[in-house]
């Protein structure tokens, strides 16, 4: 058996909401949380177990990146300061048409996993070509991942038609569905790249297989206007007419939602993946997160890809989400720290259908955990641990990360891979992409 007793200064379990535990311990056996109890009691009950002392640390559930394109880490900074459609059509899509391959995706996803682990992320929801290569990279790094069975109407090196994208995605799911660290979603790219016929097929498959649907939608005002021009209604209304707005929908970006659309999302139990940094960098706008939260829409947080962010740092994203909600609403109490932390953990797990396994520190759940060191100058003094997690902490505070009970980051050093080797591969790809 693989047993360990974790002894941090604080534990923020996320459930119950807003609670910080002091002088508690966490017992983990074979990747499962078996007990959360006072430290003195734990030292008596688990006296023979090996322990890890974390005297100045807070232990939290591993962060969950609800939307990213991990392989695009190899295009970090390739085409900055451009609006979305120009960025895609003149820079990203041309580069992808030349360079995207299983090797590109595997190397880029491994680099992304390192970036995410070092900032406390233990699970990511990915959408990209060659999903089997992303899955291979995640498994090699022992990260938890949700892999999109992507669909788009134009051909690529991966597939020639939307049907072929889906058939290949389903085959990947079938071959890897028993991997405990992997789950799957459907990933139609966006309303402007997907036909009604493909949406209808995905809606049927999602219902039959009980698999979430993960899609970019209402990202820009132009997208919405073009949707009305092409289809006679706004994109979310079109998706609703096609049977896709339901409790399996993860609506990515969701920047330009009306009050009626927010009400529809709430009524149907759909979820939002909020990507604040990417939305700002591409000048797409600011999502109405305080309004969505007031309507009880489940909101999680994602980074988007490193080509449009340019980091995969969920701590930074969590802070930005909280601050933007306050600034946009004029309400300083909008998205308080505990709510922002929930968005990056249990809310994202709920959207992915994984809240019974991850997203909070509770006995019976998997031990996906991150420890942050609060002994540093930038986190002193500490009046409120949860406030510090959202407003003061940064990736350099993350000292340890576990996924399924396996220690993947120890004292800020990756345990399964050489960081320098990943950097060297990234430099090789840079020379190919921009010689």
C-alpha positions as CSV (number, residue, x, y, z in Angstrom):
1,X,0.0,0.0,0.0
2,X,1.1,3.6,-0.7
3,X,0.3,5.6,2.5
4,X,1.2,9.1,3.5
5,X,0.1,11.5,6.2
6,X,0.2,15.2,5.2
7,X,0.7,17.7,8.0
8,X,0.1,21.3,6.7
9,X,-0.5,24.4,8.8
10,X,-3.9,24.9,7.1
11,X,-6.3,22.9,5.0
12,X,-8.9,24.6,2.8
13,X,-11.2,21.7,1.8
14,X,-13.5,23.9,-0.4
15,X,-16.4,21.9,0.9
16,X,-17.8,23.2,3.3
17,X,-17.6,26.5,1.4
18,X,-15.3,29.2,2.8
19,X,-13.9,27.0,5.6
20,X,-10.2,27.0,6.7
21,X,-9.0,24.2,9.0
22,X,-6.0,24.8,11.3
23,X,-4.0,22.0,12.9
24,X,-5.6,19.3,10.8
25,X,-4.0,16.4,8.8
26,X,-4.9,14.4,5.7
27,X,-4.4,10.7,5.4
28,X,-4.0,9.3,1.9
29,X,-3.8,5.6,0.9
30,X,-3.4,4.4,-2.6
31,X,-4.4,7.7,-4.1
32,X,-7.6,8.0,-2.0
33,X,-8.3,10.5,0.8
34,X,-9.2,8.2,3.7
35,X,-9.3,10.8,6.6
36,X,-9.3,14.5,7.3
37,X,-9.0,15.0,11.0
38,X,-7.3,17.0,13.8
39,X,-3.5,16.7,13.7
40,X,-3.1,15.3,17.2
41,X,-5.7,12.6,16.5
42,X,-4.0,11.8,13.2
43,X,-0.6,11.4,14.7
44,X,-2.1,8.8,17.1
45,X,-4.2,6.9,14.6
46,X,-1.6,6.9,11.8
47,X,1.6,6.9,13.8
48,X,3.2,4.2,11.6
49,X,2.5,6.0,8.4
50,X,5.2,8.1,6.7
51,X,4.5,11.8,6.9
52,X,5.2,15.0,5.1
53,X,5.5,18.1,7.3
54,X,4.3,21.3,5.7
55,X,4.7,23.8,8.5
56,X,4.0,27.0,6.6
57,X,1.8,25.7,4.0
58,X,-1.9,25.6,3.0
59,X,-3.2,22.4,1.4
60,X,-6.0,22.8,-1.2
61,X,-7.7,20.6,-3.8
62,X,-5.7,20.6,-7.1
63,X,-6.9,23.4,-9.4
64,X,-8.9,22.4,-12.5
65,X,-8.3,24.2,-15.8
66,X,-11.8,24.0,-17.4
67,X,-10.6,25.1,-20.8
68,X,-7.3,25.0,-22.6
69,X,-5.5,23.9,-25.8
70,X,-2.4,22.4,-24.2
71,X,-0.4,21.7,-27.3
72,X,-0.6,25.4,-28.2
73,X,2.1,26.0,-25.6
74,X,4.5,25.6,-28.5
75,X,3.0,28.8,-30.0
76,X,3.3,30.9,-26.9
77,X,3.8,34.5,-28.0
78,X,3.7,33.6,-31.7
79,X,1.2,36.3,-32.7
80,X,0.3,38.7,-29.9
81,X,-1.8,41.9,-29.8
82,X,-4.2,40.7,-32.5
83,X,-8.1,40.5,-32.4
84,X,-9.5,36.9,-32.4
85,X,-10.4,36.3,-36.0
86,X,-7.2,38.0,-37.4
87,X,-5.2,36.1,-34.8
88,X,-6.8,32.8,-35.9
89,X,-7.0,33.2,-39.7
90,X,-3.7,35.0,-40.4
91,X,-1.4,33.4,-37.8
92,X,-2.6,30.4,-35.8
93,X,-4.5,28.4,-38.4
94,X,-1.7,28.8,-41.0
95,X,1.0,27.7,-38.5
96,X,-1.2,24.8,-37.5
97,X,-1.6,23.7,-41.1
98,X,2.1,23.3,-41.5
99,X,3.3,22.1,-38.1
100,X,0.5,20.2,-36.2
101,X,1.2,16.5,-35.9
102,X,1.1,13.9,-33.2
103,X,4.7,14.8,-32.2
104,X,3.8,18.5,-32.0
105,X,0.8,17.8,-29.8
106,X,2.6,15.4,-27.5
107,X,5.5,17.7,-27.0
108,X,3.3,20.8,-26.5
109,X,1.0,19.0,-24.1
110,X,3.9,17.8,-22.0
111,X,5.2,21.3,-21.8
112,X,1.8,22.5,-20.8
113,X,1.5,19.8,-18.1
114,X,4.7,21.1,-16.5
115,X,3.4,24.7,-16.6
116,X,0.2,23.7,-15.0
117,X,1.6,21.4,-12.4
118,X,4.0,24.2,-11.3
119,X,1.0,26.4,-10.6
120,X,-1.0,23.9,-8.7
121,X,-3.3,22.5,-11.5
122,X,-4.0,18.8,-11.4
123,X,-6.7,18.4,-14.1
124,X,-7.2,20.1,-17.4
125,X,-10.0,20.0,-20.0
126,X,-8.4,20.1,-23.4
127,X,-9.6,20.7,-27.0
128,X,-7.1,20.1,-29.9
129,X,-6.2,18.0,-32.8
130,X,-4.7,14.5,-32.3
131,X,-6.4,14.0,-28.9
132,X,-4.7,10.7,-28.5
133,X,-1.3,12.5,-28.4
134,X,-2.6,14.9,-25.7
135,X,-3.8,11.8,-23.7
136,X,-0.4,10.2,-24.1
137,X,1.3,13.3,-22.8
138,X,-1.0,13.6,-19.8
139,X,-0.5,10.0,-18.9
140,X,3.3,10.3,-19.2
141,X,3.1,13.2,-16.8
142,X,0.5,11.4,-14.6
143,X,-1.9,14.4,-14.8
144,X,-5.7,14.0,-14.9
145,X,-7.1,15.2,-18.2
146,X,-10.5,15.5,-19.9
147,X,-9.8,15.0,-23.7
148,X,-12.2,16.6,-26.2
149,X,-13.4,14.5,-29.2
150,X,-13.0,17.5,-31.4
151,X,-15.1,18.4,-34.4
152,X,-14.7,21.1,-37.0
153,X,-15.9,21.3,-40.6
154,X,-12.6,22.0,-42.3
155,X,-9.8,19.5,-43.0
156,X,-6.6,19.2,-41.1
157,X,-3.7,16.8,-40.8
158,X,-5.8,15.0,-38.2
159,X,-9.1,14.5,-40.2
160,X,-10.8,15.5,-43.4
161,X,-14.4,16.0,-42.3
162,X,-16.4,16.6,-39.2
163,X,-17.6,12.9,-39.3
164,X,-14.0,11.7,-39.4
165,X,-13.0,13.9,-36.5
166,X,-15.8,12.4,-34.4
167,X,-15.1,8.8,-35.5
168,X,-11.4,9.2,-34.6
169,X,-12.3,10.9,-31.3
170,X,-14.7,8.1,-30.4
171,X,-12.1,5.5,-31.3
172,X,-9.6,7.2,-29.0
173,X,-12.2,7.3,-26.2
174,X,-12.9,3.6,-26.7
175,X,-9.2,2.7,-26.5
176,X,-8.5,4.8,-23.4
177,X,-11.8,4.8,-21.5
178,X,-10.5,2.5,-18.8
179,X,-7.6,4.9,-17.9
180,X,-8.5,6.2,-14.5
181,X,-6.8,9.6,-15.1
182,X,-8.7,10.3,-18.4
183,X,-12.2,11.4,-19.2
184,X,-13.7,12.7,-22.4
185,X,-15.9,15.4,-23.7
186,X,-17.2,16.3,-27.2
187,X,-15.4,19.4,-28.5
188,X,-17.2,21.1,-31.4
189,X,-15.0,24.1,-32.1
190,X,-17.5,26.9,-32.4
191,X,-20.9,27.8,-33.9
192,X,-19.2,29.4,-36.9
193,X,-17.2,26.3,-37.7
194,X,-19.9,23.6,-37.1
195,X,-22.9,22.8,-39.3
196,X,-26.4,22.0,-37.9
197,X,-26.0,18.4,-39.0
198,X,-22.8,17.9,-37.0
199,X,-24.4,19.6,-34.0
200,X,-27.4,17.3,-34.2
201,X,-25.1,14.3,-34.3
202,X,-23.1,15.5,-31.3
203,X,-26.3,16.2,-29.3
204,X,-27.4,12.6,-29.9
205,X,-24.0,11.2,-29.0
206,X,-23.7,13.3,-25.9
207,X,-27.1,12.2,-24.7
208,X,-26.5,8.5,-25.5
209,X,-23.0,8.4,-23.9
210,X,-23.7,11.0,-21.1
211,X,-20.6,12.9,-22.2
212,X,-20.2,16.7,-21.8
213,X,-20.1,19.1,-24.8
214,X,-17.3,21.7,-24.6
215,X,-17.6,24.6,-27.1
216,X,-16.4,28.1,-27.7
217,X,-19.5,30.3,-27.9
218,X,-20.4,34.1,-27.7
219,X,-16.7,34.8,-27.5
220,X,-16.9,38.1,-29.5
221,X,-19.6,40.5,-30.5
222,X,-18.7,39.8,-34.1
223,X,-19.3,36.1,-33.7
224,X,-22.8,36.8,-32.4
225,X,-23.6,39.2,-35.2
226,X,-22.3,36.8,-37.8
227,X,-24.4,34.1,-36.3
228,X,-27.6,36.1,-36.5
229,X,-26.8,37.0,-40.1
230,X,-26.1,33.4,-41.1
231,X,-28.7,31.6,-39.1
232,X,-31.4,34.2,-38.2
233,X,-30.7,33.9,-34.5
234,X,-28.0,34.2,-31.9
235,X,-25.6,31.3,-31.5
236,X,-26.8,30.1,-28.1
237,X,-30.4,30.1,-29.4
238,X,-29.3,28.0,-32.3
239,X,-27.6,25.5,-30.0
240,X,-30.7,25.4,-27.9
241,X,-32.9,24.7,-30.9
242,X,-30.5,21.8,-31.8
243,X,-30.8,20.3,-28.3
244,X,-27.4,21.2,-26.9
245,X,-28.2,23.7,-24.1
246,X,-28.5,21.3,-21.1
247,X,-26.6,20.1,-18.1
248,X,-23.9,18.6,-20.2
249,X,-23.0,21.9,-22.0
250,X,-19.7,23.7,-21.0
251,X,-20.0,27.1,-22.7
252,X,-16.5,28.5,-23.1
253,X,-16.0,32.2,-22.9
254,X,-19.7,33.3,-22.8
255,X,-18.6,36.9,-23.0
256,X,-21.7,38.3,-24.8
257,X,-24.6,36.8,-23.0
258,X,-27.9,38.7,-22.6
259,X,-30.1,38.5,-19.5
260,X,-32.4,36.1,-21.4
261,X,-29.4,33.9,-22.3
262,X,-28.2,33.9,-18.7
263,X,-31.7,32.8,-17.7
264,X,-31.7,30.0,-20.3
265,X,-28.3,28.8,-19.0
266,X,-29.6,28.7,-15.5
267,X,-32.8,27.0,-16.3
268,X,-31.1,24.3,-18.3
269,X,-28.3,23.7,-15.8
270,X,-25.6,24.5,-18.3
271,X,-22.0,25.5,-17.2
272,X,-19.6,28.3,-18.2
273,X,-15.9,28.1,-18.6
274,X,-14.6,31.6,-17.9
275,X,-11.3,32.6,-19.5
276,X,-10.6,36.1,-18.3
277,X,-7.0,36.6,-19.5
278,X,-7.6,35.3,-23.0
279,X,-10.8,37.4,-23.3
280,X,-8.9,40.5,-22.3
281,X,-5.8,39.8,-24.5
282,X,-7.9,39.3,-27.6
283,X,-10.1,42.2,-26.8
284,X,-13.1,39.9,-26.8
285,X,-14.7,41.6,-23.8
286,X,-15.5,40.9,-20.1
287,X,-17.9,38.0,-19.4
288,X,-20.9,38.8,-17.1
289,X,-19.7,36.6,-14.3
290,X,-21.4,38.4,-11.4
291,X,-24.7,38.1,-13.3
292,X,-24.2,34.5,-14.1
293,X,-23.3,33.8,-10.5
294,X,-26.4,35.6,-9.2
295,X,-28.5,33.5,-11.6
296,X,-26.9,30.3,-10.1
297,X,-25.2,29.3,-13.3
298,X,-22.2,27.1,-12.5
299,X,-19.0,28.9,-13.5
300,X,-15.6,27.4,-13.7
301,X,-12.3,29.0,-14.8
302,X,-10.0,28.1,-17.7
303,X,-6.8,29.6,-19.1
304,X,-7.5,29.0,-22.8
305,X,-4.3,28.1,-24.7
306,X,-0.8,29.6,-24.0
307,X,-0.9,31.2,-27.5
308,X,-3.7,33.5,-26.3
309,X,-3.0,33.9,-22.6
310,X,0.2,33.4,-22.5
311,X,0.3,31.4,-19.2
312,X,-1.5,28.4,-18.0
313,X,-1.5,29.7,-14.4
314,X,-4.8,29.1,-12.7
315,X,-3.8,31.1,-9.6
316,X,-3.4,34.1,-11.8
317,X,-6.6,33.4,-13.6
318,X,-8.5,33.0,-10.4
319,X,-7.3,36.4,-9.1
320,X,-8.2,38.1,-12.4
321,X,-11.6,36.5,-12.5
322,X,-12.4,37.9,-9.0
323,X,-11.1,41.4,-9.8
324,X,-12.8,41.7,-13.2
325,X,-16.1,40.7,-11.7
326,X,-15.8,43.5,-9.1
327,X,-14.7,46.1,-11.7
328,X,-17.3,45.2,-14.3
329,X,-20.2,45.1,-11.8
330,X,-19.2,48.0,-9.6
331,X,-19.7,45.7,-6.6
332,X,-16.7,45.0,-4.5
333,X,-18.4,42.0,-3.0
334,X,-18.9,40.3,-6.4
335,X,-17.1,36.9,-6.6
336,X,-15.5,36.9,-3.2
337,X,-12.3,34.9,-2.7
338,X,-14.1,31.7,-1.6
339,X,-16.3,31.8,-4.7
340,X,-13.3,32.3,-6.9
341,X,-11.5,29.3,-5.4
342,X,-14.7,27.2,-5.9
343,X,-14.7,28.2,-9.5
344,X,-11.2,26.9,-9.9
345,X,-12.0,23.6,-8.1
346,X,-15.4,22.1,-7.3
347,X,-17.3,24.2,-9.9
348,X,-15.1,23.0,-12.7
349,X,-15.3,19.4,-11.4
350,X,-19.1,19.7,-11.4
351,X,-19.1,20.9,-15.0
352,X,-16.9,17.9,-16.0
353,X,-19.1,15.5,-14.1
354,X,-16.2,14.7,-11.8
355,X,-17.4,16.3,-8.5
356,X,-17.7,12.8,-6.9
357,X,-13.9,12.3,-7.4
358,X,-12.1,15.6,-7.4
359,X,-12.6,19.4,-6.7
360,X,-12.6,19.3,-2.8
361,X,-10.8,17.6,0.0
362,X,-13.2,15.0,1.4
363,X,-12.7,11.4,2.4
364,X,-13.5,9.0,-0.4
365,X,-12.2,11.4,-3.1
366,X,-9.0,11.1,-5.1
367,X,-6.0,12.8,-3.6
368,X,-5.5,15.6,-6.2
369,X,-3.9,18.2,-4.0
370,X,-1.6,21.3,-4.1
371,X,0.4,22.8,-1.2
372,X,1.3,26.5,-1.2
373,X,4.1,27.9,0.9
374,X,3.0,31.0,2.8
375,X,6.4,31.6,4.5
376,X,7.5,34.0,1.7
377,X,7.6,37.8,1.9
378,X,4.7,38.3,-0.5
379,X,2.3,36.3,1.7
380,X,3.3,37.8,5.0
381,X,1.4,38.4,7.2
382,X,-1.6,36.2,6.6
383,X,-4.9,37.3,8.1
384,X,-7.2,35.3,5.8
385,X,-5.9,32.1,4.1
386,X,-8.6,32.0,1.4
387,X,-8.1,35.6,0.6
388,X,-4.4,35.0,0.3
389,X,-4.9,32.1,-2.1
390,X,-6.9,34.3,-4.5
391,X,-5.3,37.8,-4.1
392,X,-1.7,37.2,-2.9
393,X,-0.5,33.8,-3.9
394,X,1.2,33.0,-7.2
395,X,2.7,30.1,-8.9
396,X,6.0,30.5,-7.1
397,X,4.2,29.7,-3.8
398,X,3.2,26.2,-5.1
399,X,5.6,23.8,-3.5
400,X,4.0,20.3,-3.8
401,X,1.4,18.8,-6.1
402,X,-0.1,15.3,-6.0
403,X,-2.4,13.7,-8.6
404,X,-4.2,10.5,-7.5
405,X,-1.9,10.5,-4.5
406,X,1.4,10.5,-6.6
407,X,3.8,13.4,-5.7
408,X,4.5,15.1,-9.1
409,X,6.0,18.4,-7.7
410,X,8.3,18.3,-4.7
411,X,9.8,21.5,-3.4
412,X,9.0,23.0,-6.8
413,X,10.9,20.3,-8.7
414,X,9.0,18.1,-11.2
415,X,9.4,14.4,-10.2
416,X,8.6,12.6,-13.4
417,X,10.4,14.6,-16.1
418,X,13.3,16.9,-16.7
419,X,12.1,20.5,-17.0
420,X,15.2,21.3,-19.0
421,X,14.4,18.5,-21.5
422,X,11.0,20.0,-22.0
423,X,12.5,23.4,-22.5
424,X,15.0,22.0,-25.1
425,X,12.1,20.4,-27.1
426,X,10.2,23.7,-27.0
427,X,13.3,25.5,-28.4
428,X,13.5,22.9,-31.2
429,X,9.9,23.6,-32.2
430,X,10.5,27.3,-32.1
431,X,13.3,26.9,-34.7
432,X,10.9,24.9,-36.9
433,X,8.0,27.3,-36.6
434,X,10.0,30.5,-37.0
435,X,13.4,29.6,-38.4
